[in-house]
């Protein structure tokens, strides 16, 4: 088998079972592996460290499949997929939703592989060279192990470019409609599997949406970055006095509106506004508008640590405006899904935002991603979503 030999002293993270091997840690490659092919990773002393998928185009030059001396083959992939399925079954979220994340990449020991289940349809993303190499057996195994027939491929995420992989989208096995209606916490959501964000829906916010439902009663709610209405509909279900859903995407707002109708919410309690949240919040501040509950769930401003500073300014900006628009006794439910912003940094950004807004506030809840997005202890980057509920006193 081809080998990657690390520079002296660069084996530490692999010894702690962190799966990523950066190009800068590599002394030399012996052999000429194809993209995604399995290579052995050795320390500068020649000690075996891991067996990994080779990614020639990426800064993350290899992603470890295993740290044991075992073959990486169909049986190996079968065991990993089985374990992921069992973990979802034993820590079941089925009662809350008929749609959930089945495989969460590195956190399930399957770097670069995302699989979401929408009732009887799987939606898959091959995000790096490793799973791309094993595409056919992985697809067959998923169908075999779930007993399902339909898999839709959404390998159209930007990260594929970093891997030098082309964009791919469409039915991989079976076929059917490209939209479906899922249930989450007894609310219905129409999902566009072909054109929606990620694989169509943000399952990671499931618990936090339920939390907002419990906080919304009799409040005027502003849901910023509403997408298809995850938080908005829960606020309506929780008895909000009014809900205003803001997003810059026309398609997202169309679905948000359809979803409100699908659940029978009266239009007089729900308004939608298309616009850039940064500008909308400024305009509302100038108009002295106010709300009792504001949700801020922006897209990823900082995918990596290097973009953290610019991202921090973005988070501070919207949160500062959020505090200003909040009435006394109001709640700010604020999130960051940026891997580059850790929870301590996020909390300090929110603290600066409150200070500069002239607001006194306390954290009353810490929020996190739902359990179908587990975090492997050897891969802390898996904990990407953090949120705070702040009470303005
Ligand atoms: N809260 C949503 C998920 C939000 S995803 C849920 O629970 O499902 C982020 C959303 O932000 C996307 O819908 C995207 O269209 C929107 N968005 C991105 N940048 C924006 C901006 N500057 N202003 C308004 N919306 C924006």
Boltz pocket constraint, residues with backbone or C-beta under 6 A from the ligand:
constraints:
  - pocket:
      binder: B
      contacts: [[A, 201], [A, 202], [A, 205], [A, 224], [A, 225], [A, 226], [A, 227], [A, 228], [A, 229], [A, 230], [A, 231], [A, 246], [A, 247], [A, 248], [A, 249], [A, 252], [A, 275], [A, 276], [A, 277], [A, 278], [A, 297], [A, 298], [A, 299]]
      max_distance: 6.0
